[in-house]
Amino acid sequence: MTRAGLPGRRRRRIAAAAVAFDALLGFGLAIVHHPPIVIGPLHRAFPVEAVVTSRFLLVLASLAQVGSVNGLLRGKRQAWTIATLGALVAVACFQVKRADLVGIAGSGATAVLLLLWAPLFPARSDPATVRRGLAWFAFGTLGAFAYGMVGLFVLDRHFRGSESLRAIAEDTLRLVLIIPEANAEPVGRHGRWFLDSVRLVMVASLTVGTWQVLAPVRYRLAEEQRELERVRAILERWGTTSLAYFHLMPDKSHFFARSGEAFIGYRVVRGVAVALGGPVGEPGASREVAREFIEFCELNGWMACFHQCTPTEGALLQELGLRTLKIGEEAVVRLEGFQLAGKSFKHIRNVTNRLEREGYTVEELPQPLADAVLAELRAVSDAWLAHGRHRERQFTLGWFDEQYLRQTRVLVLRSPEGRIEAFANLLPPFASRIGNFDLMRRRPDAPDGAMDYLFVRMAELFRGEGMEGMSLGFAPLANVDEGGVKGQVLRWLYAYGERFFNFKGLRAFKAKWGPEWEPRYLVYGSDGDLPAVALAVALVGERRPLLGWRREPRVEGLGVGAEGG
């Protein structure tokens, strides 16, 4: 099975391993004063000061190589550049360092390997972050130089030597380049601390600059009406899941197949592109767009995953070399024989009869919704959010928005006095025969069983419109059957995450309707990606930052309305 994505994954792993080994070799040989193998008299051709300087530069080159390893695994062009330059610098340093043949051979072979495999590293970096990285290099170097100059001048009593301004400038330059100082000899611990602090400032600047240069392409979210029209046209023909309508929500970007017959809706969080379900569109084009999307993500330096996939979608993505993990089930009530008879529906039947006797009614609001009606719906929603542990979410759900409610059908439960006690909005089924809804909200003081009564009338409405079923939505971590460590973690979350997410209560509410349970999967690249993927999936649904996490900015730019290729 050939995994989708950039070609040459195995060779990139070999190259990354070679660079990591070369960096470790560089660290080790930098410590060794006498090379294990030397080339004739060349080992005596350079002065001691040059040899010492080469050891420090060798350490710096090895650090750069270590920093590039993760980027090499992702196919980053900038990481390849840094690793190749590091290997070439190491070759020169080993030459000066008493002609260290072992180091020359190791770094030389690494440089040749990287040069031969250069086409395997096409993944781009974000121009803005590259510029910031270069700025860190430049201003960090200038800042460290200024800090060193001022310090050596002001703290002159803590040093011997460096009596002239020229000598101070020369010593500062050596410190910034992490070369042993020539004249400034520290007297006491304060002098030694200062010299180390200059080097630390420089190393910190190089580290931050390298991180910026190798960072993934920054995700920028924007909306285009023409893009949404293309998405809607595909959904009308091929949208069959309960997630279909959420592709039209403004928190998504869309990636289209070259043929234009399929798309993937996604959002990038912390360097992970989280797709909403699987590809949507013509079957052949769906396979095509999945392969193109994974390659697109790798070119941008992102991991890719697909959240809440159906078994059919999971099987398609498995054919591309991805892995699946069951993360829960979706509840679907079959409407053909749906009725409230029987012991299991006794409570719902009693609630329905009681509310009918008391004069409560369910009605569909006429569109467009009047401002006064929207204000009352907002009052219901605000009261629901303020009560208990409720909060607005996104991505796989909608949120209260006046324009959103005006674009969907709204069912309300009214009291005998005409007050709206609860509401739910119905979503278009597109090509599905399963009725679906999104928001379901009630006043805290609404009568007991208000949502049950609303659901009964909703099911009857869907059945009257020819729907075969009604989706009750996703029950996270329900009936997870995964083995090993992953399964144990998921079951632990289900057992002990109740305080924050009400997993058990949500499943119990759905289970009382006697639904069929359909498995849903998280599809991802490798087990090594799973921690980052799990964090991204947890954050992508949050409309407000959790634990201090900052939301990505919504600005025009890369990754919006992208076409395959």
Secondary structure, 3 states (H helix, E strand, C coil): CCCCCCCCHHHHHHHHHHHHHHHHHHHHHHHCCCCCCECHHHHHCCCHHHHHHHHHHHHHHHHHHHHHHHHHHCCEHHHHHHHHHHHHHHHHHHHHCCCEHHHHHHHHHHHHHHHHCHHHCCECCCHHHHHHHHHHHHHHHHHHHHHHHHHHHHCHHHEECCCCHHHHHHHHHHHHCCCCCCCCEECCHHHHHHHHHHHHHHHHHHHHHHHHHCCCCCCCCCCCHHHHHHHHHHHHHHCCCCCHHHHHCCCCEEEECCCCCEEEEEEEECCEEEEECCCEECHHHHHHHHHHHHHHHHHCCCEEEEEEECHHHHHHHHCCCCEEEEEEEEEEEECCCCCCCCHHHHHHHHHHHHHHHCCCEEEECCCCCCHHHHHHHHHHHHHHHHCCCCCCECCCCCCCCHHHHHCCEEEEEECCCCCEEEEEEEECCCCCCEEEEEEEEECCCCCCCHHHHHHHHHHHHHHHCCCCEEEEEEEECCCCCCCHHHHHHHHHHHHHCHHHHCHHHHHHHHHCCCCEEEEEEEEECCHHHHHHHHHHHHHHCECCCCCCCCCCCCCCCCCCCEECC
